Amino acid sequence: MGIVPLTNGLQLFGLFAVTLMLVCYALESRSRWFVLGFAGACALGSLYGFLQGAWPFGLVEAVWAAVALVRWFKRA
């Protein structure tokens, strides 16, 4: 029993999206541009959710993207 390897591009895309979310979220206090990056990463996460068939995940990530965009505009 081992770790299941990433087997396709969609899984790599999902890994990229959530990793980018984590990095941007951790750095949000440094610049408002990381808030925008977080919004973009959430949009990518949403796309990933819909593409893999997990529409509730895609929907929630889309909401997070919208919330982050509002926060980005408010920090201007």
mmCIF file of the N, C-alpha and C atoms, coordinates in Angstrom:
data_MODEL
# 
_entry.id   MODEL 
# 
loop_
_atom_site.group_PDB 
_atom_site.id 
_atom_site.type_symbol 
_atom_site.label_atom_id 
_atom_site.label_alt_id 
_atom_site.label_comp_id 
_atom_site.label_asym_id 
_atom_site.label_entity_id 
_atom_site.label_seq_id 
_atom_site.pdbx_PDB_ins_code 
_atom_site.Cartn_x 
_atom_site.Cartn_y 
_atom_site.Cartn_z 
_atom_site.occupancy 
_atom_site.B_iso_or_equiv 
_atom_site.pdbx_formal_charge 
_atom_site.auth_seq_id 
_atom_site.auth_comp_id 
_atom_site.auth_asym_id 
_atom_site.auth_atom_id 
_atom_site.pdbx_PDB_model_num 
ATOM 1   N N  . MET A 1 1  ? 0.835   -1.180 0.000   1.00 0.00 ? 1  MET A N  1 
ATOM 2   C CA . MET A 1 1  ? 0.000   0.000  0.000   1.00 0.00 ? 1  MET A CA 1 
ATOM 3   C C  . MET A 1 1  ? 0.879   1.244  0.000   1.00 0.00 ? 1  MET A C  1 
ATOM 4   N N  . GLY A 1 2  ? 0.778   2.028  -1.043  1.00 0.00 ? 2  GLY A N  1 
ATOM 5   C CA . GLY A 1 2  ? 1.574   3.240  -1.136  1.00 0.00 ? 2  GLY A CA 1 
ATOM 6   C C  . GLY A 1 2  ? 0.701   4.418  -1.475  1.00 0.00 ? 2  GLY A C  1 
ATOM 7   N N  . ILE A 1 3  ? 1.334   5.509  -1.706  1.00 0.00 ? 3  ILE A N  1 
ATOM 8   C CA . ILE A 1 3  ? 0.625   6.720  -2.111  1.00 0.00 ? 3  ILE A CA 1 
ATOM 9   C C  . ILE A 1 3  ? 0.188   6.557  -3.557  1.00 0.00 ? 3  ILE A C  1 
ATOM 10  N N  . VAL A 1 4  ? -1.046  6.931  -3.847  1.00 0.00 ? 4  VAL A N  1 
ATOM 11  C CA . VAL A 1 4  ? -1.552  6.855  -5.210  1.00 0.00 ? 4  VAL A CA 1 
ATOM 12  C C  . VAL A 1 4  ? -0.904  7.976  -6.015  1.00 0.00 ? 4  VAL A C  1 
ATOM 13  N N  . PRO A 1 5  ? -0.233  7.641  -7.107  1.00 0.00 ? 5  PRO A N  1 
ATOM 14  C CA . PRO A 1 5  ? 0.445   8.686  -7.885  1.00 0.00 ? 5  PRO A CA 1 
ATOM 15  C C  . PRO A 1 5  ? -0.556  9.559  -8.641  1.00 0.00 ? 5  PRO A C  1 
ATOM 16  N N  . LEU A 1 6  ? -0.160  10.781 -8.912  1.00 0.00 ? 6  LEU A N  1 
ATOM 17  C CA . LEU A 1 6  ? -0.983  11.642 -9.763  1.00 0.00 ? 6  LEU A CA 1 
ATOM 18  C C  . LEU A 1 6  ? -0.977  11.039 -11.154 1.00 0.00 ? 6  LEU A C  1 
ATOM 19  N N  . THR A 1 7  ? -2.141  10.823 -11.703 1.00 0.00 ? 7  THR A N  1 
ATOM 20  C CA . THR A 1 7  ? -2.201  10.076 -12.946 1.00 0.00 ? 7  THR A CA 1 
ATOM 21  C C  . THR A 1 7  ? -2.581  10.901 -14.159 1.00 0.00 ? 7  THR A C  1 
ATOM 22  N N  . ASN A 1 8  ? -3.026  12.111 -13.972 1.00 0.00 ? 8  ASN A N  1 
ATOM 23  C CA . ASN A 1 8  ? -3.410  12.871 -15.160 1.00 0.00 ? 8  ASN A CA 1 
ATOM 24  C C  . ASN A 1 8  ? -3.209  14.376 -14.956 1.00 0.00 ? 8  ASN A C  1 
ATOM 25  N N  . GLY A 1 9  ? -3.350  15.086 -16.048 1.00 0.00 ? 9  GLY A N  1 
ATOM 26  C CA . GLY A 1 9  ? -3.161  16.525 -16.026 1.00 0.00 ? 9  GLY A CA 1 
ATOM 27  C C  . GLY A 1 9  ? -4.174  17.261 -15.177 1.00 0.00 ? 9  GLY A C  1 
ATOM 28  N N  . LEU A 1 10 ? -5.392  16.745 -15.097 1.00 0.00 ? 10 LEU A N  1 
ATOM 29  C CA . LEU A 1 10 ? -6.414  17.403 -14.292 1.00 0.00 ? 10 LEU A CA 1 
ATOM 30  C C  . LEU A 1 10 ? -6.024  17.392 -12.818 1.00 0.00 ? 10 LEU A C  1 
ATOM 31  N N  . GLN A 1 11 ? -5.492  16.289 -12.350 1.00 0.00 ? 11 GLN A N  1 
ATOM 32  C CA . GLN A 1 11 ? -5.045  16.228 -10.959 1.00 0.00 ? 11 GLN A CA 1 
ATOM 33  C C  . GLN A 1 11 ? -3.873  17.176 -10.711 1.00 0.00 ? 11 GLN A C  1 
ATOM 34  N N  . LEU A 1 12 ? -2.969  17.282 -11.663 1.00 0.00 ? 12 LEU A N  1 
ATOM 35  C CA . LEU A 1 12 ? -1.856  18.230 -11.529 1.00 0.00 ? 12 LEU A CA 1 
ATOM 36  C C  . LEU A 1 12 ? -2.362  19.665 -11.506 1.00 0.00 ? 12 LEU A C  1 
ATOM 37  N N  . PHE A 1 13 ? -3.350  19.952 -12.333 1.00 0.00 ? 13 PHE A N  1 
ATOM 38  C CA . PHE A 1 13 ? -3.970  21.271 -12.343 1.00 0.00 ? 13 PHE A CA 1 
ATOM 39  C C  . PHE A 1 13 ? -4.600  21.590 -10.988 1.00 0.00 ? 13 PHE A C  1 
ATOM 40  N N  . GLY A 1 14 ? -5.309  20.631 -10.404 1.00 0.00 ? 14 GLY A N  1 
ATOM 41  C CA . GLY A 1 14 ? -5.914  20.821 -9.085  1.00 0.00 ? 14 GLY A CA 1 
ATOM 42  C C  . GLY A 1 14 ? -4.871  21.049 -8.011  1.00 0.00 ? 14 GLY A C  1 
ATOM 43  N N  . LEU A 1 15 ? -3.792  20.279 -8.074  1.00 0.00 ? 15 LEU A N  1 
ATOM 44  C CA . LEU A 1 15 ? -2.704  20.462 -7.109  1.00 0.00 ? 15 LEU A CA 1 
ATOM 45  C C  . LEU A 1 15 ? -2.098  21.851 -7.234  1.00 0.00 ? 15 LEU A C  1 
ATOM 46  N N  . PHE A 1 16 ? -1.887  22.311 -8.464  1.00 0.00 ? 16 PHE A N  1 
ATOM 47  C CA . PHE A 1 16 ? -1.364  23.656 -8.691  1.00 0.00 ? 16 PHE A CA 1 
ATOM 48  C C  . PHE A 1 16 ? -2.299  24.715 -8.117  1.00 0.00 ? 16 PHE A C  1 
ATOM 49  N N  . ALA A 1 17 ? -3.602  24.567 -8.372  1.00 0.00 ? 17 ALA A N  1 
ATOM 50  C CA . ALA A 1 17 ? -4.581  25.563 -7.922  1.00 0.00 ? 17 ALA A CA 1 
ATOM 51  C C  . ALA A 1 17 ? -4.601  25.677 -6.398  1.00 0.00 ? 17 ALA A C  1 
ATOM 52  N N  . VAL A 1 18 ? -4.669  24.552 -5.704  1.00 0.00 ? 18 VAL A N  1 
ATOM 53  C CA . VAL A 1 18 ? -4.765  24.633 -4.246  1.00 0.00 ? 18 VAL A CA 1 
ATOM 54  C C  . VAL A 1 18 ? -3.428  25.042 -3.614  1.00 0.00 ? 18 VAL A C  1 
ATOM 55  N N  . THR A 1 19 ? -2.314  24.698 -4.253  1.00 0.00 ? 19 THR A N  1 
ATOM 56  C CA . THR A 1 19 ? -1.016  25.153 -3.750  1.00 0.00 ? 19 THR A CA 1 
ATOM 57  C C  . THR A 1 19 ? -0.896  26.663 -3.898  1.00 0.00 ? 19 THR A C  1 
ATOM 58  N N  . LEU A 1 20 ? -1.320  27.182 -5.038  1.00 0.00 ? 20 LEU A N  1 
ATOM 59  C CA . LEU A 1 20 ? -1.299  28.630 -5.252  1.00 0.00 ? 20 LEU A CA 1 
ATOM 60  C C  . LEU A 1 20 ? -2.213  29.341 -4.262  1.00 0.00 ? 20 LEU A C  1 
ATOM 61  N N  . MET A 1 21 ? -3.370  28.745 -3.972  1.00 0.00 ? 21 MET A N  1 
ATOM 62  C CA . MET A 1 21 ? -4.275  29.324 -2.967  1.00 0.00 ? 21 MET A CA 1 
ATOM 63  C C  . MET A 1 21 ? -3.575  29.444 -1.624  1.00 0.00 ? 21 MET A C  1 
ATOM 64  N N  . LEU A 1 22 ? -2.932  28.379 -1.214  1.00 0.00 ? 22 LEU A N  1 
ATOM 65  C CA . LEU A 1 22 ? -2.250  28.354 0.077   1.00 0.00 ? 22 LEU A CA 1 
ATOM 66  C C  . LEU A 1 22 ? -1.155  29.415 0.150   1.00 0.00 ? 22 LEU A C  1 
ATOM 67  N N  . VAL A 1 23 ? -0.339  29.501 -0.885  1.00 0.00 ? 23 VAL A N  1 
ATOM 68  C CA . VAL A 1 23 ? 0.763   30.466 -0.892  1.00 0.00 ? 23 VAL A CA 1 
ATOM 69  C C  . VAL A 1 23 ? 0.229   31.899 -0.863  1.00 0.00 ? 23 VAL A C  1 
ATOM 70  N N  . CYS A 1 24 ? -0.735  32.189 -1.715  1.00 0.00 ? 24 CYS A N  1 
ATOM 71  C CA . CYS A 1 24 ? -1.284  33.550 -1.756  1.00 0.00 ? 24 CYS A CA 1 
ATOM 72  C C  . CYS A 1 24 ? -1.980  33.911 -0.452  1.00 0.00 ? 24 CYS A C  1 
ATOM 73  N N  . TYR A 1 25 ? -2.705  32.981 0.133   1.00 0.00 ? 25 TYR A N  1 
ATOM 74  C CA . TYR A 1 25 ? -3.375  33.241 1.407   1.00 0.00 ? 25 TYR A CA 1 
ATOM 75  C C  . TYR A 1 25 ? -2.360  33.542 2.497   1.00 0.00 ? 25 TYR A C  1 
ATOM 76  N N  . ALA A 1 26 ? -1.279  32.791 2.522   1.00 0.00 ? 26 ALA A N  1 
ATOM 77  C CA . ALA A 1 26 ? -0.249  32.995 3.548   1.00 0.00 ? 26 ALA A CA 1 
ATOM 78  C C  . ALA A 1 26 ? 0.431   34.347 3.398   1.00 0.00 ? 26 ALA A C  1 
ATOM 79  N N  . LEU A 1 27 ? 0.477   34.884 2.192   1.00 0.00 ? 27 LEU A N  1 
ATOM 80  C CA . LEU A 1 27 ? 1.193   36.137 1.934   1.00 0.00 ? 27 LEU A CA 1 
ATOM 81  C C  . LEU A 1 27 ? 0.278   37.350 1.787   1.00 0.00 ? 27 LEU A C  1 
ATOM 82  N N  . GLU A 1 28 ? -1.012  37.193 2.022   1.00 0.00 ? 28 GLU A N  1 
ATOM 83  C CA . GLU A 1 28 ? -1.964  38.285 1.825   1.00 0.00 ? 28 GLU A CA 1 
ATOM 84  C C  . GLU A 1 28 ? -1.624  39.551 2.601   1.00 0.00 ? 28 GLU A C  1 
ATOM 85  N N  . SER A 1 29 ? -1.046  39.418 3.774   1.00 0.00 ? 29 SER A N  1 
ATOM 86  C CA . SER A 1 29 ? -0.761  40.606 4.587   1.00 0.00 ? 29 SER A CA 1 
ATOM 87  C C  . SER A 1 29 ? 0.383   41.437 4.004   1.00 0.00 ? 29 SER A C  1 
ATOM 88  N N  . ARG A 1 30 ? 1.144   40.877 3.098   1.00 0.00 ? 30 ARG A N  1 
ATOM 89  C CA . ARG A 1 30 ? 2.287   41.599 2.520   1.00 0.00 ? 30 ARG A CA 1 
ATOM 90  C C  . ARG A 1 30 ? 1.906   42.559 1.402   1.00 0.00 ? 30 ARG A C  1 
ATOM 91  N N  . SER A 1 31 ? 0.857   42.210 0.657   1.00 0.00 ? 31 SER A N  1 
ATOM 92  C CA . SER A 1 31 ? 0.462   43.044 -0.470  1.00 0.00 ? 31 SER A CA 1 
ATOM 93  C C  . SER A 1 31 ? -0.962  42.702 -0.889  1.00 0.00 ? 31 SER A C  1 
ATOM 94  N N  . ARG A 1 32 ? -1.680  43.703 -1.343  1.00 0.00 ? 32 ARG A N  1 
ATOM 95  C CA . ARG A 1 32 ? -3.032  43.456 -1.834  1.00 0.00 ? 32 ARG A CA 1 
ATOM 96  C C  . ARG A 1 32 ? -3.017  42.603 -3.088  1.00 0.00 ? 32 ARG A C  1 
ATOM 97  N N  . TRP A 1 33 ? -1.882  42.536 -3.770  1.00 0.00 ? 33 TRP A N  1 
ATOM 98  C CA . TRP A 1 33 ? -1.787  41.728 -4.982  1.00 0.00 ? 33 TRP A CA 1 
ATOM 99  C C  . TRP A 1 33 ? -1.859  40.232 -4.668  1.00 0.00 ? 33 TRP A C  1 
ATOM 100 N N  . PHE A 1 34 ? -1.470  39.855 -3.468  1.00 0.00 ? 34 PHE A N  1 
ATOM 101 C CA . PHE A 1 34 ? -1.635  38.452 -3.066  1.00 0.00 ? 34 PHE A CA 1 
ATOM 102 C C  . PHE A 1 34 ? -3.113  38.128 -2.832  1.00 0.00 ? 34 PHE A C  1 
ATOM 103 N N  . VAL A 1 35 ? -3.890  39.125 -2.453  1.00 0.00 ? 35 VAL A N  1 
ATOM 104 C CA . VAL A 1 35 ? -5.338  38.924 -2.324  1.00 0.00 ? 35 VAL A CA 1 
ATOM 105 C C  . VAL A 1 35 ? -5.920  38.655 -3.708  1.00 0.00 ? 35 VAL A C  1 
ATOM 106 N N  . LEU A 1 36 ? -5.473  39.414 -4.704  1.00 0.00 ? 36 LEU A N  1 
ATOM 107 C CA . LEU A 1 36 ? -5.925  39.183 -6.073  1.00 0.00 ? 36 LEU A CA 1 
ATOM 108 C C  . LEU A 1 36 ? -5.449  37.810 -6.557  1.00 0.00 ? 36 LEU A C  1 
ATOM 109 N N  . GLY A 1 37 ? -4.222  37.449 -6.214  1.00 0.00 ? 37 GLY A N  1 
ATOM 110 C CA . GLY A 1 37 ? -3.722  36.122 -6.569  1.00 0.00 ? 37 GLY A CA 1 
ATOM 111 C C  . GLY A 1 37 ? -4.550  35.022 -5.938  1.00 0.00 ? 37 GLY A C  1 
ATOM 112 N N  . PHE A 1 38 ? -4.965  35.246 -4.686  1.00 0.00 ? 38 PHE A N  1 
ATOM 113 C CA . PHE A 1 38 ? -5.819  34.278 -4.012  1.00 0.00 ? 38 PHE A CA 1 
ATOM 114 C C  . PHE A 1 38 ? -7.154  34.146 -4.740  1.00 0.00 ? 38 PHE A C  1 
ATOM 115 N N  . ALA A 1 39 ? -7.700  35.273 -5.176  1.00 0.00 ? 39 ALA A N  1 
ATOM 116 C CA . ALA A 1 39 ? -8.962  35.239 -5.919  1.00 0.00 ? 39 ALA A CA 1 
ATOM 117 C C  . ALA A 1 39 ? -8.796  34.436 -7.208  1.00 0.00 ? 39 ALA A C  1 
ATOM 118 N N  . GLY A 1 40 ? -7.711  34.670 -7.910  1.00 0.00 ? 40 GLY A N  1 
ATOM 119 C CA . GLY A 1 40 ? -7.453  33.924 -9.146  1.00 0.00 ? 40 GLY A CA 1 
ATOM 120 C C  . GLY A 1 40 ? -7.254  32.446 -8.884  1.00 0.00 ? 40 GLY A C  1 
ATOM 121 N N  . ALA A 1 41 ? -6.541  32.124 -7.812  1.00 0.00 ? 41 ALA A N  1 
ATOM 122 C CA . ALA A 1 41 ? -6.321  30.721 -7.462  1.00 0.00 ? 41 ALA A CA 1 
ATOM 123 C C  . ALA A 1 41 ? -7.635  30.051 -7.081  1.00 0.00 ? 41 ALA A C  1 
ATOM 124 N N  . CYS A 1 42 ? -8.518  30.775 -6.398  1.00 0.00 ? 42 CYS A N  1 
ATOM 125 C CA . CYS A 1 42 ? -9.839  30.218 -6.074  1.00 0.00 ? 42 CYS A CA 1 
ATOM 126 C C  . CYS A 1 42 ? -10.641 29.966 -7.344  1.00 0.00 ? 42 CYS A C  1 
ATOM 127 N N  . ALA A 1 43 ? -10.517 30.865 -8.317  1.00 0.00 ? 43 ALA A N  1 
ATOM 128 C CA . ALA A 1 43 ? -11.203 30.661 -9.593  1.00 0.00 ? 43 ALA A CA 1 
ATOM 129 C C  . ALA A 1 43 ? -10.663 29.408 -10.288 1.00 0.00 ? 43 ALA A C  1 
ATOM 130 N N  . LEU A 1 44 ? -9.352  29.204 -10.229 1.00 0.00 ? 44 LEU A N  1 
ATOM 131 C CA . LEU A 1 44 ? -8.774  27.983 -10.795 1.00 0.00 ? 44 LEU A CA 1 
ATOM 132 C C  . LEU A 1 44 ? -9.269  26.754 -10.044 1.00 0.00 ? 44 LEU A C  1 
ATOM 133 N N  . GLY A 1 45 ? -9.344  26.859 -8.718  1.00 0.00 ? 45 GLY A N  1 
ATOM 134 C CA . GLY A 1 45 ? -9.873  25.756 -7.915  1.00 0.00 ? 45 GLY A CA 1 
ATOM 135 C C  . GLY A 1 45 ? -11.323 25.458 -8.261  1.00 0.00 ? 45 GLY A C  1 
ATOM 136 N N  . SER A 1 46 ? -12.087 26.498 -8.522  1.00 0.00 ? 46 SER A N  1 
ATOM 137 C CA . SER A 1 46 ? -13.479 26.328 -8.924  1.00 0.00 ? 46 SER A CA 1 
ATOM 138 C C  . SER A 1 46 ? -13.558 25.593 -10.261 1.00 0.00 ? 46 SER A C  1 
ATOM 139 N N  . LEU A 1 47 ? -12.757 26.023 -11.192 1.00 0.00 ? 47 LEU A N  1 
ATOM 140 C CA . LEU A 1 47 ? -12.717 25.360 -12.494 1.00 0.00 ? 47 LEU A CA 1 
ATOM 141 C C  . LEU A 1 47 ? -12.351 23.886 -12.335 1.00 0.00 ? 47 LEU A C  1 
ATOM 142 N N  . TYR A 1 48 ? -11.369 23.618 -11.511 1.00 0.00 ? 48 TYR A N  1 
ATOM 143 C CA . TYR A 1 48 ? -10.971 22.237 -11.241 1.00 0.00 ? 48 TYR A CA 1 
ATOM 144 C C  . TYR A 1 48 ? -12.145 21.432 -10.675 1.00 0.00 ? 48 TYR A C  1 
ATOM 145 N N  . GLY A 1 49 ? -12.846 21.990 -9.723  1.00 0.00 ? 49 GLY A N  1 
ATOM 146 C CA . GLY A 1 49 ? -13.981 21.292 -9.129  1.00 0.00 ? 49 GLY A CA 1 
ATOM 147 C C  . GLY A 1 49 ? -15.036 20.934 -10.155 1.00 0.00 ? 49 GLY A C  1 
ATOM 148 N N  . PHE A 1 50 ? -15.372 21.901 -11.013 1.00 0.00 ? 50 PHE A N  1 
ATOM 149 C CA . PHE A 1 50 ? -16.381 21.628 -12.041 1.00 0.00 ? 50 PHE A CA 1 
ATOM 150 C C  . PHE A 1 50 ? -15.871 20.607 -13.060 1.00 0.00 ? 50 PHE A C  1 
ATOM 151 N N  . LEU A 1 51 ? -14.600 20.717 -13.458 1.00 0.00 ? 51 LEU A N  1 
ATOM 152 C CA . LEU A 1 51 ? -14.060 19.787 -14.449 1.00 0.00 ? 51 LEU A CA 1 
ATOM 153 C C  . LEU A 1 51 ? -14.002 18.352 -13.944 1.00 0.00 ? 51 LEU A C  1 
ATOM 154 N N  . GLN A 1 52 ? -13.758 18.192 -12.662 1.00 0.00 ? 52 GLN A N  1 
ATOM 155 C CA . GLN A 1 52 ? -13.681 16.827 -12.135 1.00 0.00 ? 52 GLN A CA 1 
ATOM 156 C C  . GLN A 1 52 ? -15.044 16.291 -11.707 1.00 0.00 ? 52 GLN A C  1 
ATOM 157 N N  . GLY A 1 53 ? -16.075 17.105 -11.788 1.00 0.00 ? 53 GLY A N  1 
ATOM 158 C CA . GLY A 1 53 ? -17.421 16.649 -11.482 1.00 0.00 ? 53 GLY A CA 1 
ATOM 159 C C  . GLY A 1 53 ? -17.859 16.889 -10.051 1.00 0.00 ? 53 GLY A C  1 
ATOM 160 N N  . ALA A 1 54 ? -17.078 17.615 -9.288  1.00 0.00 ? 54 ALA A N  1 
ATOM 161 C CA . ALA A 1 54 ? -17.441 17.927 -7.902  1.00 0.00 ? 54 ALA A CA 1 
ATOM 162 C C  . ALA A 1 54 ? -18.019 19.342 -7.866  1.00 0.00 ? 54 ALA A C  1 
ATOM 163 N N  . TRP A 1 55 ? -19.237 19.496 -8.386  1.00 0.00 ? 55 TRP A N  1 
ATOM 164 C CA . TRP A 1 55 ? -19.803 20.837 -8.521  1.00 0.00 ? 55 TRP A CA 1 
ATOM 165 C C  . TRP A 1 55 ? -19.974 21.574 -7.199  1.00 0.00 ? 55 TRP A C  1 
ATOM 166 N N  . PRO A 1 56 ? -20.248 20.913 -6.053  1.00 0.00 ? 56 PRO A N  1 
ATOM 167 C CA . PRO A 1 56 ? -20.314 21.699 -4.813  1.00 0.00 ? 56 PRO A CA 1 
ATOM 168 C C  . PRO A 1 56 ? -18.983 22.376 -4.485  1.00 0.00 ? 56 PRO A C  1 
ATOM 169 N N  . PHE A 1 57 ? -17.883 21.659 -4.701  1.00 0.00 ? 57 PHE A N  1 
ATOM 170 C CA . PHE A 1 57 ? -16.554 22.250 -4.490  1.00 0.00 ? 57 PHE A CA 1 
ATOM 171 C C  . PHE A 1 57 ? -16.341 23.416 -5.448  1.00 0.00 ? 57 PHE A C  1 
ATOM 172 N N  . GLY A 1 58 ? -16.700 23.223 -6.708  1.00 0.00 ? 58 GLY A N  1 
ATOM 173 C CA . GLY A 1 58 ? -16.557 24.291 -7.693  1.00 0.00 ? 58 GLY A CA 1 
ATOM 174 C C  . GLY A 1 58 ? -17.367 25.518 -7.335  1.00 0.00 ? 58 GLY A C  1 
ATOM 175 N N  . LEU A 1 59 ? -18.565 25.300 -6.832  1.00 0.00 ? 59 LEU A N  1 
ATOM 176 C CA . LEU A 1 59 ? -19.432 26.413 -6.446  1.00 0.00 ? 59 LEU A CA 1 
ATOM 177 C C  . LEU A 1 59 ? -18.865 27.188 -5.251  1.00 0.00 ? 59 LEU A C  1 
ATOM 178 N N  . VAL A 1 60 ? -18.422 26.463 -4.245  1.00 0.00 ? 60 VAL A N  1 
ATOM 179 C CA . VAL A 1 60 ? -17.865 27.122 -3.051  1.00 0.00 ? 60 VAL A CA 1 
ATOM 180 C C  . VAL A 1 60 ? -16.596 27.890 -3.408  1.00 0.00 ? 60 VAL A C  1 
ATOM 181 N N  . GLU A 1 61 ? -15.754 27.317 -4.235  1.00 0.00 ? 61 GLU A N  1 
ATOM 182 C CA . GLU A 1 61 ? -14.532 28.023 -4.645  1.00 0.00 ? 61 GLU A CA 1 
ATOM 183 C C  . GLU A 1 61 ? -14.861 29.279 -5.449  1.00 0.00 ? 61 GLU A C  1 
ATOM 184 N N  . ALA A 1 62 ? -15.917 29.230 -6.251  1.00 0.00 ? 62 ALA A N  1 
ATOM 185 C CA . ALA A 1 62 ? -16.335 30.424 -6.996  1.00 0.00 ? 62 ALA A CA 1 
ATOM 186 C C  . ALA A 1 62 ? -16.770 31.530 -6.038  1.00 0.00 ? 62 ALA A C  1 
ATOM 187 N N  . VAL A 1 63 ? -17.468 31.154 -4.973  1.00 0.00 ? 63 VAL A N  1 
ATOM 188 C CA . VAL A 1 63 ? -17.875 32.141 -3.961  1.00 0.00 ? 63 VAL A CA 1 
ATOM 189 C C  . VAL A 1 63 ? -16.637 32.725 -3.279  1.00 0.00 ? 63 VAL A C  1 
ATOM 190 N N  . TRP A 1 64 ? -15.671 31.870 -2.925  1.00 0.00 ? 64 TRP A N  1 
ATOM 191 C CA . TRP A 1 64 ? -14.436 32.367 -2.311  1.00 0.00 ? 64 TRP A CA 1 
ATOM 192 C C  . TRP A 1 64 ? -13.710 33.340 -3.249  1.00 0.00 ? 64 TRP A C  1 
ATOM 193 N N  . ALA A 1 65 ? -13.712 33.044 -4.541  1.00 0.00 ? 65 ALA A N  1 
ATOM 194 C CA . ALA A 1 65 ? -13.083 33.937 -5.510  1.00 0.00 ? 65 ALA A CA 1 
ATOM 195 C C  . ALA A 1 65 ? -13.767 35.307 -5.498  1.00 0.00 ? 65 ALA A C  1 
ATOM 196 N N  . ALA A 1 66 ? -15.100 35.314 -5.458  1.00 0.00 ? 66 ALA A N  1 
ATOM 197 C CA . ALA A 1 66 ? -15.842 36.579 -5.429  1.00 0.00 ? 66 ALA A CA 1 
ATOM 198 C C  . ALA A 1 66 ? -15.565 37.352 -4.143  1.00 0.00 ? 66 ALA A C  1 
ATOM 199 N N  . VAL A 1 67 ? -15.530 36.657 -3.019  1.00 0.00 ? 67 VAL A N  1 
ATOM 200 C CA . VAL A 1 67 ? -15.240 37.305 -1.732  1.00 0.00 ? 67 VAL A CA 1 
ATOM 201 C C  . VAL A 1 67 ? -13.846 37.921 -1.759  1.00 0.00 ? 67 VAL A C  1 
ATOM 202 N N  . ALA A 1 68 ? -12.883 37.199 -2.295  1.00 0.00 ? 68 ALA A N  1 
ATOM 203 C CA . ALA A 1 68 ? -11.511 37.706 -2.358  1.00 0.00 ? 68 ALA A CA 1 
ATOM 204 C C  . ALA A 1 68 ? -11.424 38.917 -3.284  1.00 0.00 ? 68 ALA A C  1 
ATOM 205 N N  . LEU A 1 69 ? -12.168 38.900 -4.381  1.00 0.00 ? 69 LEU A N  1 
ATOM 206 C CA . LEU A 1 69 ? -12.156 40.067 -5.271  1.00 0.00 ? 69 LEU A CA 1 
ATOM 207 C C  . LEU A 1 69 ? -12.704 41.312 -4.566  1.00 0.00 ? 69 LEU A C  1 
ATOM 208 N N  . VAL A 1 70 ? -13.760 41.145 -3.799  1.00 0.00 ? 70 VAL A N  1 
ATOM 209 C CA . VAL A 1 70 ? -14.321 42.265 -3.034  1.00 0.00 ? 70 VAL A CA 1 
ATOM 210 C C  . VAL A 1 70 ? -13.267 42.771 -2.050  1.00 0.00 ? 70 VAL A C  1 
ATOM 211 N N  . ARG A 1 71 ? -12.584 41.863 -1.369  1.00 0.00 ? 71 ARG A N  1 
ATOM 212 C CA . ARG A 1 71 ? -11.538 42.266 -0.417  1.00 0.00 ? 71 ARG A CA 1 
ATOM 213 C C  . ARG A 1 71 ? -10.410 42.995 -1.136  1.00 0.00 ? 71 ARG A C  1 
ATOM 214 N N  . TRP A 1 72 ? -10.070 42.567 -2.342  1.00 0.00 ? 72 TRP A N  1 
ATOM 215 C CA . TRP A 1 72 ? -9.010  43.227 -3.113  1.00 0.00 ? 72 TRP A CA 1 
ATOM 216 C C  . TRP A 1 72 ? -9.406  44.672 -3.468  1.00 0.00 ? 72 TRP A C  1 
ATOM 217 N N  . PHE A 1 73 ? -10.652 44.842 -3.920  1.00 0.00 ? 73 PHE A N  1 
ATOM 218 C CA . PHE A 1 73 ? -11.122 46.195 -4.246  1.00 0.00 ? 73 PHE A CA 1 
ATOM 219 C C  . PHE A 1 73 ? -11.152 47.098 -3.009  1.00 0.00 ? 73 PHE A C  1 
ATOM 220 N N  . LYS A 1 74 ? -11.533 46.541 -1.859  1.00 0.00 ? 74 LYS A N  1 
ATOM 221 C CA . LYS A 1 74 ? -11.604 47.339 -0.629  1.00 0.00 ? 74 LYS A CA 1 
ATOM 222 C C  . LYS A 1 74 ? -10.233 47.748 -0.127  1.00 0.00 ? 74 LYS A C  1 
ATOM 223 N N  . ARG A 1 75 ? -9.199  46.981 -0.447  1.00 0.00 ? 75 ARG A N  1 
ATOM 224 C CA . ARG A 1 75 ? -7.843  47.313 0.019   1.00 0.00 ? 75 ARG A CA 1 
ATOM 225 C C  . ARG A 1 75 ? -7.145  48.324 -0.872  1.00 0.00 ? 75 ARG A C  1 
ATOM 226 N N  . ALA A 1 76 ? -7.817  48.768 -1.925  1.00 0.00 ? 76 ALA A N  1 
ATOM 227 C CA . ALA A 1 76 ? -7.204  49.719 -2.862  1.00 0.00 ? 76 ALA A CA 1 
ATOM 228 C C  . ALA A 1 76 ? -6.932  51.060 -2.234  1.00 0.00 ? 76 ALA A C  1 
# 
